[in-house]
Amino acid sequence: MQQEQMVAHAIQLRQADMRKDMGNAHWDDAVLNLDLTFNRAWAEYFLVSFESELVYVLDGAGDILVEKADHADHVRLRERAQPAFNDLVSAIRAAERARARLQRGTPILKMVTAHTAAVVDGQVYLLAAALIQPDRAVYLPRKRAPIVITMKPVDRAFISTLGSTYMLQKPRLTLGPTRTDGEAVAPIYDIRGNPVAQLSWRAPNPTQTFAGAVWPPLLILLMLILGAPAAVIWRERGVSAHLRAAKVAAEAASSAKSEFLANMSHEIRTPLNGILGMAQVLQRSQMPADQRESVNIIVQSGRSLLMVLNDVLDFSKIEARQLTIENVEFDLREAVEGACLPYHPIADEKGVSFCVVVAEEACGVWRGDGLRLRQILANLTSNAVKFTSEGMVSVRVGADPQGLVIDVTDSGIGMPADRLSDLFKPFTQLESSTSRRFGGTGLGLAISAQLAKLMGGTLTATSEPGRGSTFRIALPFVRLGAAAATDDAVEPPPALAAKIRILAAEDNPVNQRVLAAMLEPIGVDLHFVGDGEAALEAAMTHGFDLILMDLHMPGRDGLWAAREIRAAEARTGRARTPMVALSADAMSHQVEACLAAGMDGHVGKPIHWEELIAAIDTALSAAPPASDRTTAAA
């Protein structure tokens, strides 16, 4: 009898270990990434933290959000185990209803867990479940929280371990509550207390009974003797589990940081769109010189804030190895002049000479990432003008057999040679007084150096205190040939020559006013809707030449609307209406999501008037004529 009790207790311990393995569900990050939002990448890391081969996360409705199923026929297994799943979910939900009476901020000291056993296709499984809940009851959802369920088979390895540990003779697993003469049994119970299977073995004879009474103390003595090696083994297992948990936590933290940065970018860009958008409208209007100067200061300050935001996002993407480098054709002179142009007026105001020289052998079309080159060059030029109070700033562009070489030289404050390496460390400036006098985050040069490295090149510096600095960009770009001749005469975009009808899906009243003011000079017929469903209805009911789509709107969002519009066009044979995203979501994966949903372009907020007009022109130029779309709609 004592042996039966010990074996039954061992089976219970197995179930208790499965419930302890649920500790990751008692975690604020689990609530954030599996309930408040669903982060698939984080969810997959979450599953890895469990020792069980079969792990399922169910949403509030009982549907599977994500699963880890290392089983040949896991779909059939899950279907056959559904009654056991239902029992666990019912028990968890009952405890959840009791927990909902807690006050916010009350510590949740006890996890909501349950366990059971089930027979699936002749195999006995132990199951455990836990409610995904925060560390403290600061979040008490009105809806049902997700549940995680794990399954482990009672396999031969487990039976063999029990047999050797408790000296069982011929242990075997049988289904149902049966007992044969001369056998001892240890039942395995389901959540209702019904035996679903039992572990059977040959009952010991009296001599063995005596040994059974004696061997536990002997085992304790043996453990004391071998305590040190056992402790080492146990510690190694604990460290391994700790490392797995630390890995999951680190990856979850990285995912949470990316999510936070994306949200922060959106929340800052939205009001900044109102500031910069209306300031650009004012710049194009007639006003006294002193008022124009004030408006220019607003625009410059807003763009400086935008540059800081972009630096933080770029640094985060580089750190997470998520930044992609393009390899496209671009005109070098246009890229260089575009990067340097904003700093000419600043240099003129300071009385600093500013020259840009592009050598003849460097002119033309190159292959590489022209956008990132402009970003590096703009950063270096901005610093050169910022740190130079008198003298000159020069940008000299040349070519050598290895590719492109650009030198940015200034006669500014300079720095000691032994401090140059610190320049390219993130959040680093040589002196705190420099930060107070000149401003900046200390990210620009670190990002520029990393971008150059990602493009296969280098960014180096030479300097001397009081005499200035030279920064050299060397990139292995390939020159393809001379640039095509261009006509410098400025003409209105051909696609915008006639009045066009534009549908704008935008719920923010400020952004609506900004967009209307920006498009007023080109005389478009502009119609607004405030959510995705209204955008779908308007697009299918009325004929529009172009759709401008915000992403974040109440109810159905812009991505949903874009997909539905494209699907409706395909069903009805309607011609494709050009669609451009207007969104504060400006990270690369967010832009890719817009294109995947069927949009033809993306303009980030804050909106620049020139970029908006160019995006509209590009989308319309690639689309069939408006008359064809109207005919197709009819």
PLY file of the C-alpha trace (Angstrom):
ply
format ascii 1.0
element vertex 634
property float x
property float y
property float z
element edge 633
property int vertex1
property int vertex2
end_header
0.00 0.00 0.00
2.84 2.40 0.84
4.39 1.74 -2.56
1.10 2.48 -4.32
0.78 5.78 -2.45
4.31 6.82 -3.40
3.76 6.04 -7.08
0.45 7.90 -7.09
2.20 10.85 -5.46
4.90 10.75 -8.15
2.24 11.02 -10.87
0.71 13.98 -9.04
4.13 15.61 -8.88
4.41 15.23 -12.64
1.17 17.14 -13.03
2.31 19.75 -10.49
5.53 20.28 -12.49
3.46 20.93 -15.61
1.50 23.56 -13.69
4.71 25.16 -12.42
5.93 25.30 -16.02
3.00 27.68 -16.59
4.83 30.40 -14.66
5.50 32.30 -17.88
1.76 32.93 -18.23
1.91 35.01 -15.02
3.73 37.80 -16.81
2.90 41.37 -17.88
4.57 40.87 -21.27
2.38 37.84 -21.96
-0.71 39.97 -21.41
0.69 42.74 -23.62
1.64 40.50 -26.55
-1.09 37.85 -26.40
-4.14 39.75 -25.15
-3.95 43.54 -25.51
-2.34 42.98 -28.92
-1.25 39.83 -30.73
2.45 39.77 -31.55
3.08 36.53 -33.47
6.88 36.71 -33.21
6.68 37.15 -29.44
4.08 34.38 -29.19
6.43 31.92 -30.89
9.21 32.79 -28.42
6.67 32.33 -25.63
5.93 28.78 -26.77
9.63 27.88 -26.82
9.84 28.57 -23.07
7.65 25.55 -22.29
9.18 22.12 -21.86
6.12 20.37 -23.30
6.14 19.41 -26.97
2.44 20.28 -27.31
1.47 23.82 -26.30
-1.64 25.76 -27.32
-2.71 29.35 -26.64
-6.48 29.88 -26.86
-8.16 33.26 -27.19
-11.22 34.37 -25.22
-13.54 32.55 -27.63
-11.62 29.27 -27.31
-10.00 29.47 -30.74
-6.30 28.71 -31.13
-4.13 31.83 -31.42
-0.82 30.00 -31.77
0.48 26.49 -31.11
3.65 24.44 -30.76
2.80 20.96 -31.98
5.76 18.61 -32.39
3.55 15.68 -33.33
3.08 13.90 -36.64
-0.73 14.20 -36.57
-1.21 17.16 -34.25
-4.50 18.28 -35.85
-6.18 14.93 -35.16
-4.62 14.85 -31.68
-6.02 18.29 -30.86
-9.49 17.34 -32.13
-9.57 14.13 -30.08
-8.35 16.00 -26.97
-11.05 18.68 -27.32
-13.27 17.30 -24.49
-10.31 17.55 -22.10
-9.59 21.07 -23.39
-13.21 22.01 -22.70
-12.98 20.71 -19.11
-9.83 22.73 -18.46
-11.26 25.88 -20.02
-14.44 25.59 -17.93
-12.40 25.29 -14.74
-10.18 28.23 -15.69
-13.12 30.44 -16.64
-14.83 29.74 -13.31
-11.69 30.85 -11.47
-11.39 33.86 -13.80
-14.86 35.06 -12.86
-13.89 34.92 -9.20
-10.66 36.80 -9.92
-12.55 39.58 -11.72
-13.78 40.77 -8.33
-10.24 41.91 -7.42
-9.53 45.62 -7.21
-7.04 47.13 -9.64
-3.53 47.10 -8.24
-4.21 44.14 -5.95
-1.31 41.66 -6.17
-2.21 38.39 -7.87
-0.26 35.97 -5.73
-1.81 32.78 -7.05
-1.92 31.66 -10.63
-5.17 30.36 -12.11
-4.29 26.81 -13.20
-5.92 23.42 -13.66
-4.86 19.93 -14.74
-6.44 16.77 -16.03
-5.69 13.53 -17.86
-7.15 12.09 -21.04
-6.84 9.09 -23.33
-6.41 9.97 -27.01
-6.14 7.11 -29.54
-4.98 4.72 -26.81
-2.28 7.09 -25.48
-2.58 8.63 -22.03
-1.81 12.35 -21.81
-1.43 14.68 -18.85
-2.76 18.19 -19.52
-2.31 21.46 -17.64
-3.77 24.91 -18.28
-3.23 28.43 -16.96
-4.86 31.81 -17.41
-2.57 34.39 -19.02
-2.60 37.13 -16.41
-0.40 40.07 -15.36
1.97 40.18 -12.40
-0.43 42.59 -10.69
-4.14 43.14 -11.20
-3.63 46.55 -12.78
-5.19 45.07 -15.91
-8.54 43.41 -15.35
-10.12 42.79 -18.74
-13.82 42.85 -19.27
-13.36 40.23 -21.94
-12.04 36.73 -21.36
-8.28 36.45 -21.15
-6.28 33.93 -23.21
-5.46 30.47 -21.83
-2.34 28.38 -22.40
-2.65 24.56 -22.41
0.20 22.03 -22.45
0.12 18.25 -23.06
2.62 15.56 -22.16
2.28 11.85 -22.93
2.64 9.27 -20.19
5.24 7.47 -22.28
7.59 4.55 -21.83
10.38 6.78 -20.58
8.21 8.10 -17.75
6.99 4.60 -16.82
10.55 3.25 -16.90
11.74 6.07 -14.64
9.00 5.33 -12.11
9.80 1.61 -12.28
13.51 2.06 -11.58
12.96 4.74 -8.90
10.42 2.75 -6.91
11.68 -0.75 -7.87
8.41 -1.71 -9.57
8.22 -5.15 -11.15
6.98 -5.15 -14.74
5.23 -1.75 -14.66
2.68 -1.18 -17.40
0.04 1.37 -18.28
-3.53 0.15 -18.65
-6.72 1.97 -19.51
-9.67 2.09 -17.18
-10.01 1.13 -13.48
-9.10 -2.57 -13.65
-7.06 -4.66 -11.24
-5.64 -8.17 -11.72
-4.92 -10.46 -8.79
-1.39 -10.03 -7.56
-1.05 -6.51 -9.05
-0.67 -3.12 -7.41
-2.11 -0.04 -9.14
-1.79 3.76 -9.06
-4.75 5.43 -10.83
-4.43 8.51 -13.05
-7.44 10.80 -12.58
-9.10 13.38 -14.79
-10.28 16.80 -13.60
-13.54 15.31 -12.27
-11.75 12.70 -10.19
-12.57 9.81 -12.52
-9.76 7.32 -13.24
-8.92 7.31 -16.95
-5.92 4.97 -16.72
-3.68 3.32 -14.19
-0.10 2.28 -13.74
0.02 -1.42 -12.81
2.87 -3.61 -11.59
3.35 -6.94 -9.84
2.61 -6.58 -6.14
5.62 -7.15 -3.87
5.88 -10.25 -1.65
6.36 -9.87 2.15
10.13 -9.75 1.83
9.78 -6.98 -0.70
7.29 -5.25 1.61
9.91 -5.19 4.33
12.42 -3.83 1.83
9.86 -1.26 0.79
9.63 -0.05 4.37
13.40 0.13 4.73
14.58 1.55 1.40
13.18 5.10 1.75
15.46 5.94 4.73
18.36 4.30 2.89
17.57 6.41 -0.16
17.63 9.57 1.99
21.02 8.56 3.40
22.32 7.91 -0.11
21.09 11.34 -1.24
22.93 12.96 1.68
26.12 11.19 0.67
25.74 12.13 -2.99
24.25 15.52 -2.23
26.96 17.62 -3.85
26.86 15.98 -7.32
23.05 15.95 -7.22
23.02 19.64 -6.31
25.31 20.41 -9.24
23.04 18.53 -11.64
19.96 20.24 -10.24
21.68 23.63 -10.44
22.66 23.03 -14.06
19.05 22.21 -14.90
17.94 25.35 -13.10
20.50 27.49 -14.94
19.40 26.02 -18.26
15.78 26.84 -17.52
16.82 30.30 -16.35
18.75 30.91 -19.57
15.74 29.85 -21.66
13.53 32.20 -19.70
16.11 35.00 -19.99
16.29 34.48 -23.76
12.54 34.66 -24.06
12.44 37.75 -21.84
15.17 39.50 -23.83
13.51 38.78 -27.15
10.17 39.84 -25.73
11.72 43.08 -24.47
13.14 43.75 -27.93
9.75 43.10 -29.50
8.03 45.32 -26.94
10.58 48.07 -27.59
9.93 47.91 -31.33
6.20 48.09 -30.70
6.70 51.06 -28.37
8.86 52.89 -30.90
6.30 52.33 -33.65
3.54 53.70 -31.41
5.72 56.61 -30.29
6.51 57.45 -33.91
2.82 57.49 -34.79
1.80 59.61 -31.80
4.53 62.21 -32.43
4.11 62.36 -36.21
0.35 62.95 -36.03
0.44 66.35 -34.24
3.67 67.23 -36.06
1.75 66.78 -39.31
-0.59 69.57 -38.24
2.28 71.88 -37.34
4.42 71.32 -40.42
1.50 70.94 -42.81
-0.10 74.27 -41.97
3.31 75.98 -41.81
4.04 74.81 -45.37
0.67 76.18 -46.49
1.57 79.54 -44.89
4.96 79.53 -46.62
3.22 79.59 -50.00
0.97 82.50 -49.09
1.65 86.25 -49.23
2.83 87.75 -45.92
5.20 90.39 -44.50
8.88 89.49 -44.24
8.90 89.26 -40.44
5.94 86.84 -40.46
7.57 84.74 -43.16
10.69 84.50 -41.03
8.57 83.26 -38.12
6.91 80.64 -40.32
10.30 79.51 -41.63
11.50 79.04 -38.07
8.43 76.87 -37.33
9.18 74.71 -40.38
12.89 74.38 -39.57
12.19 73.53 -35.93
9.55 70.96 -36.90
11.88 69.30 -39.35
14.65 69.23 -36.73
12.26 67.40 -34.39
11.38 65.02 -37.20
15.09 64.35 -37.81
15.59 63.45 -34.14
12.62 61.07 -34.32
13.96 59.43 -37.47
17.40 59.04 -35.88
15.92 57.20 -32.89
13.92 54.88 -35.15
16.88 54.19 -37.44
19.15 53.44 -34.49
16.57 51.01 -33.12
16.26 49.24 -36.50
20.04 48.99 -36.86
20.32 47.64 -33.33
17.65 45.02 -34.08
19.22 44.23 -37.48
15.97 45.13 -39.21
17.20 47.95 -41.45
17.36 47.04 -45.14
19.72 48.47 -47.76
18.56 49.00 -51.33
20.59 48.59 -54.51
18.98 50.87 -57.10
20.01 53.38 -59.75
20.16 57.04 -58.76
21.60 60.32 -60.04
24.55 61.26 -57.84
24.44 65.02 -58.39
20.73 65.15 -57.52
21.34 63.10 -54.35
24.25 65.29 -53.22
22.57 68.60 -53.96
19.32 67.43 -52.37
21.16 66.48 -49.17
23.11 69.75 -48.96
20.47 72.24 -50.12
18.71 72.76 -46.74
21.95 73.88 -45.09
22.90 76.65 -47.53
20.57 79.23 -45.87
21.85 78.29 -42.39
25.46 78.76 -43.51
24.60 82.11 -45.14
23.00 83.35 -41.92
26.19 82.50 -40.00
28.43 84.07 -42.64
30.04 80.70 -43.40
31.15 79.93 -46.96
29.48 76.76 -48.27
30.50 75.03 -51.51
29.57 71.70 -53.13
31.85 70.29 -55.85
31.06 67.14 -57.80
34.03 65.98 -59.91
33.39 65.25 -63.58
34.32 61.58 -63.20
31.75 61.21 -60.39
28.78 62.75 -62.21
26.15 60.44 -63.59
24.06 57.47 -62.60
25.27 55.13 -59.86
23.96 51.89 -58.37
23.56 51.75 -54.59
21.31 53.07 -51.85
20.95 56.72 -52.82
18.49 57.42 -50.00
20.87 56.26 -47.28
23.72 58.15 -48.95
21.64 61.32 -48.71
20.94 60.57 -45.07
24.66 60.21 -44.23
25.61 63.29 -46.24
22.82 65.40 -44.72
23.97 64.38 -41.25
27.61 65.25 -41.92
26.70 68.54 -43.60
24.38 69.49 -40.76
27.14 68.85 -38.21
29.71 70.76 -40.26
27.51 73.85 -40.47
26.44 73.51 -36.82
30.00 73.37 -35.44
31.45 76.08 -37.72
30.98 79.68 -36.62
33.29 81.23 -39.23
35.28 80.11 -42.23
34.00 77.50 -44.63
32.24 74.18 -45.17
32.91 72.17 -48.33
31.49 68.96 -49.80
33.72 67.38 -52.44
32.57 64.32 -54.36
34.93 62.11 -56.33
35.41 58.58 -57.58
38.20 56.02 -57.40
38.54 52.39 -58.58
36.82 51.18 -55.41
33.74 53.37 -55.86
32.48 56.65 -54.48
34.43 59.00 -52.19
32.96 62.09 -50.50
34.81 64.49 -48.18
32.92 66.88 -45.92
35.35 69.47 -44.52
34.77 72.34 -42.11
36.87 74.95 -40.30
34.94 74.50 -37.05
35.89 73.68 -33.48
37.64 70.37 -34.28
38.57 67.76 -31.71
41.61 65.83 -30.36
42.73 62.85 -32.42
42.50 60.50 -29.41
38.78 61.25 -29.10
37.78 60.55 -32.70
36.78 56.96 -32.01
34.20 58.17 -29.48
32.39 60.11 -32.20
30.81 57.00 -33.65
29.46 55.65 -30.36
25.72 56.13 -29.86
24.49 58.89 -27.53
28.05 60.22 -27.25
29.26 63.80 -27.50
32.76 64.82 -26.55
31.70 67.22 -23.80
28.45 67.93 -22.05
28.97 71.63 -22.82
28.89 70.73 -26.51
25.45 69.23 -26.06
24.14 72.33 -24.31
25.66 74.73 -26.83
24.99 72.91 -30.06
22.21 70.44 -29.21
21.73 67.00 -30.72
21.16 63.45 -29.48
24.60 62.01 -30.24
23.03 59.48 -32.60
23.69 60.99 -36.03
27.31 59.92 -36.51
26.72 56.49 -34.94
23.87 55.87 -37.39
25.90 57.22 -40.32
28.84 54.94 -39.51
26.55 51.92 -39.24
24.79 52.79 -42.52
28.14 53.08 -44.29
29.14 49.69 -42.88
25.86 48.09 -43.96
26.49 49.37 -47.50
29.97 47.80 -47.48
31.82 51.08 -46.98
33.42 53.18 -44.26
33.03 56.52 -42.53
36.27 57.95 -41.11
37.31 61.26 -39.59
40.41 63.41 -39.17
40.46 66.51 -37.00
42.54 69.05 -35.14
41.29 71.25 -32.29
40.53 74.77 -33.48
41.23 73.96 -37.14
38.25 71.86 -38.15
37.46 68.34 -39.27
37.15 66.20 -42.38
34.77 63.25 -42.61
35.26 60.84 -45.51
32.57 58.53 -46.87
33.90 55.64 -49.00
31.24 53.40 -50.57
31.62 50.56 -53.10
28.91 51.94 -55.38
29.10 51.26 -59.12
28.96 54.08 -61.68
26.72 53.09 -64.59
27.20 56.06 -66.88
26.35 59.67 -67.54
23.05 61.13 -66.35
20.26 61.65 -68.84
19.76 65.22 -69.99
16.98 66.99 -68.13
14.90 70.05 -68.86
15.23 72.50 -65.99
11.97 74.28 -66.84
9.47 73.72 -64.06
6.06 72.60 -65.30
3.03 71.39 -63.40
2.79 67.58 -63.15
0.99 66.37 -66.31
-1.33 64.06 -64.38
-2.53 67.02 -62.29
-3.20 69.34 -65.22
-6.92 68.50 -65.17
-9.15 68.67 -62.10
-9.24 65.30 -60.38
-11.59 63.71 -57.86
-9.84 62.44 -54.72
-11.31 60.36 -51.90
-9.43 60.92 -48.62
-10.02 58.44 -45.78
-8.91 60.43 -42.73
-10.66 60.63 -39.35
-8.52 63.34 -37.69
-10.09 66.82 -38.19
-6.70 68.56 -38.03
-5.23 66.26 -40.66
-8.31 66.83 -42.84
-7.75 70.59 -42.73
-4.03 70.18 -43.46
-4.72 67.95 -46.46
-7.42 70.25 -47.82
-5.15 73.28 -47.50
-2.25 71.49 -49.19
-4.33 70.32 -52.15
-6.29 73.53 -52.62
-3.64 75.20 -54.87
-3.89 72.42 -57.47
-7.69 72.59 -57.58
-8.69 69.01 -56.78
-12.24 67.89 -55.97
-11.63 66.46 -52.47
-14.08 64.25 -50.51
-13.47 63.01 -46.94
-14.66 59.88 -45.11
-13.78 58.94 -41.54
-13.33 55.16 -41.43
-12.53 52.11 -43.52
-16.10 50.95 -44.13
-17.10 54.40 -45.37
-14.04 54.42 -47.64
-15.05 51.08 -49.16
-18.64 52.22 -49.72
-17.57 55.56 -51.27
-14.95 53.96 -53.50
-17.44 51.42 -54.87
-20.36 53.84 -55.18
-18.70 56.93 -56.67
-15.98 57.18 -59.24
-12.73 58.65 -57.92
-9.45 59.23 -59.72
-7.38 58.61 -56.58
-7.75 57.40 -52.99
-5.62 58.78 -50.13
-5.82 56.29 -47.26
-4.98 56.83 -43.60
-4.15 53.62 -41.73
-5.43 54.22 -38.19
-9.15 54.99 -38.14
-11.99 53.97 -35.81
-13.65 50.69 -36.70
-12.15 49.22 -39.85
-8.67 50.53 -40.57
-6.98 51.57 -43.79
-5.30 48.24 -44.49
-8.66 46.46 -44.26
-10.25 49.05 -46.55
-7.46 48.72 -49.12
-7.74 44.93 -49.24
-11.54 45.08 -49.51
-11.44 47.69 -52.27
-8.97 45.62 -54.30
-11.08 42.47 -53.77
-14.26 44.30 -54.84
-12.52 45.64 -57.94
-11.46 42.11 -58.86
-14.99 40.69 -58.32
-16.76 43.39 -60.34
-14.16 43.86 -63.09
-13.79 47.48 -62.07
-10.53 49.17 -63.09
-7.95 49.61 -60.37
-8.18 53.01 -58.63
-4.77 54.44 -57.63
-4.33 54.44 -53.86
-1.66 56.16 -51.75
-1.22 55.66 -48.00
-0.97 58.79 -45.84
0.16 57.64 -42.44
2.34 58.39 -39.45
3.35 54.70 -39.64
6.62 55.22 -41.46
8.76 52.21 -40.47
9.82 49.93 -43.32
7.64 46.95 -42.34
4.63 49.27 -42.05
5.23 50.65 -45.55
5.56 47.08 -46.86
2.23 46.22 -45.23
0.59 49.09 -47.15
1.96 47.85 -50.47
0.96 44.26 -49.66
-2.61 45.45 -48.98
-2.84 46.83 -52.52
-1.74 50.44 -52.16
0.45 52.02 -54.82
2.55 54.34 -52.69
3.19 55.75 -49.23
3.63 59.30 -47.95
4.68 59.59 -44.34
3.35 62.10 -41.88
4.29 64.88 -41.36
3.40 65.39 -45.02
5.79 67.36 -47.23
3.90 69.13 -49.99
6.41 68.18 -52.70
6.36 64.50 -51.69
2.57 64.44 -51.65
2.26 65.99 -55.13
4.95 63.67 -56.50
3.23 60.58 -55.03
-0.13 61.60 -56.47
1.42 62.26 -59.87
3.26 58.92 -59.87
0.12 56.97 -58.90
-2.04 58.70 -61.51
0.56 58.36 -64.25
0.66 54.57 -63.78
-3.14 54.22 -63.77
-5.52 53.95 -66.75
-7.18 57.21 -67.84
-10.05 58.45 -65.73
-12.51 57.90 -68.62
-11.55 54.22 -68.73
-12.14 53.85 -64.99
-15.51 55.56 -65.27
-16.53 53.26 -68.12
-15.44 50.19 -66.17
-17.37 51.39 -63.11
-20.52 51.78 -65.19
0 1
1 2
2 3
3 4
4 5
5 6
6 7
7 8
8 9
9 10
10 11
11 12
12 13
13 14
14 15
15 16
16 17
17 18
18 19
19 20
20 21
21 22
22 23
23 24
24 25
25 26
26 27
27 28
28 29
29 30
30 31
31 32
32 33
33 34
34 35
35 36
36 37
37 38
38 39
39 40
40 41
41 42
42 43
43 44
44 45
45 46
46 47
47 48
48 49
49 50
50 51
51 52
52 53
53 54
54 55
55 56
56 57
57 58
58 59
59 60
60 61
61 62
62 63
63 64
64 65
65 66
66 67
67 68
68 69
69 70
70 71
71 72
72 73
73 74
74 75
75 76
76 77
77 78
78 79
79 80
80 81
81 82
82 83
83 84
84 85
85 86
86 87
87 88
88 89
89 90
90 91
91 92
92 93
93 94
94 95
95 96
96 97
97 98
98 99
99 100
100 101
101 102
102 103
103 104
104 105
105 106
106 107
107 108
108 109
109 110
110 111
111 112
112 113
113 114
114 115
115 116
116 117
117 118
118 119
119 120
120 121
121 122
122 123
123 124
124 125
125 126
126 127
127 128
128 129
129 130
130 131
131 132
132 133
133 134
134 135
135 136
136 137
137 138
138 139
139 140
140 141
141 142
142 143
143 144
144 145
145 146
146 147
147 148
148 149
149 150
150 151
151 152
152 153
153 154
154 155
155 156
156 157
157 158
158 159
159 160
160 161
161 162
162 163
163 164
164 165
165 166
166 167
167 168
168 169
169 170
170 171
171 172
172 173
173 174
174 175
175 176
176 177
177 178
178 179
179 180
180 181
181 182
182 183
183 184
184 185
185 186
186 187
187 188
188 189
189 190
190 191
191 192
192 193
193 194
194 195
195 196
196 197
197 198
198 199
199 200
200 201
201 202
202 203
203 204
204 205
205 206
206 207
207 208
208 209
209 210
210 211
211 212
212 213
213 214
214 215
215 216
216 217
217 218
218 219
219 220
220 221
221 222
222 223
223 224
224 225
225 226
226 227
227 228
228 229
229 230
230 231
231 232
232 233
233 234
234 235
235 236
236 237
237 238
238 239
239 240
240 241
241 242
242 243
243 244
244 245
245 246
246 247
247 248
248 249
249 250
250 251
251 252
252 253
253 254
254 255
255 256
256 257
257 258
258 259
259 260
260 261
261 262
262 263
263 264
264 265
265 266
266 267
267 268
268 269
269 270
270 271
271 272
272 273
273 274
274 275
275 276
276 277
277 278
278 279
279 280
280 281
281 282
282 283
283 284
284 285
285 286
286 287
287 288
288 289
289 290
290 291
291 292
292 293
293 294
294 295
295 296
296 297
297 298
298 299
299 300
300 301
301 302
302 303
303 304
304 305
305 306
306 307
307 308
308 309
309 310
310 311
311 312
312 313
313 314
314 315
315 316
316 317
317 318
318 319
319 320
320 321
321 322
322 323
323 324
324 325
325 326
326 327
327 328
328 329
329 330
330 331
331 332
332 333
333 334
334 335
335 336
336 337
337 338
338 339
339 340
340 341
341 342
342 343
343 344
344 345
345 346
346 347
347 348
348 349
349 350
350 351
351 352
352 353
353 354
354 355
355 356
356 357
357 358
358 359
359 360
360 361
361 362
362 363
363 364
364 365
365 366
366 367
367 368
368 369
369 370
370 371
371 372
372 373
373 374
374 375
375 376
376 377
377 378
378 379
379 380
380 381
381 382
382 383
383 384
384 385
385 386
386 387
387 388
388 389
389 390
390 391
391 392
392 393
393 394
394 395
395 396
396 397
397 398
398 399
399 400
400 401
401 402
402 403
403 404
404 405
405 406
406 407
407 408
408 409
409 410
410 411
411 412
412 413
413 414
414 415
415 416
416 417
417 418
418 419
419 420
420 421
421 422
422 423
423 424
424 425
425 426
426 427
427 428
428 429
429 430
430 431
431 432
432 433
433 434
434 435
435 436
436 437
437 438
438 439
439 440
440 441
441 442
442 443
443 444
444 445
445 446
446 447
447 448
448 449
449 450
450 451
451 452
452 453
453 454
454 455
455 456
456 457
457 458
458 459
459 460
460 461
461 462
462 463
463 464
464 465
465 466
466 467
467 468
468 469
469 470
470 471
471 472
472 473
473 474
474 475
475 476
476 477
477 478
478 479
479 480
480 481
481 482
482 483
483 484
484 485
485 486
486 487
487 488
488 489
489 490
490 491
491 492
492 493
493 494
494 495
495 496
496 497
497 498
498 499
499 500
500 501
501 502
502 503
503 504
504 505
505 506
506 507
507 508
508 509
509 510
510 511
511 512
512 513
513 514
514 515
515 516
516 517
517 518
518 519
519 520
520 521
521 522
522 523
523 524
524 525
525 526
526 527
527 528
528 529
529 530
530 531
531 532
532 533
533 534
534 535
535 536
536 537
537 538
538 539
539 540
540 541
541 542
542 543
543 544
544 545
545 546
546 547
547 548
548 549
549 550
550 551
551 552
552 553
553 554
554 555
555 556
556 557
557 558
558 559
559 560
560 561
561 562
562 563
563 564
564 565
565 566
566 567
567 568
568 569
569 570
570 571
571 572
572 573
573 574
574 575
575 576
576 577
577 578
578 579
579 580
580 581
581 582
582 583
583 584
584 585
585 586
586 587
587 588
588 589
589 590
590 591
591 592
592 593
593 594
594 595
595 596
596 597
597 598
598 599
599 600
600 601
601 602
602 603
603 604
604 605
605 606
606 607
607 608
608 609
609 610
610 611
611 612
612 613
613 614
614 615
615 616
616 617
617 618
618 619
619 620
620 621
621 622
622 623
623 624
624 625
625 626
626 627
627 628
628 629
629 630
630 631
631 632
632 633
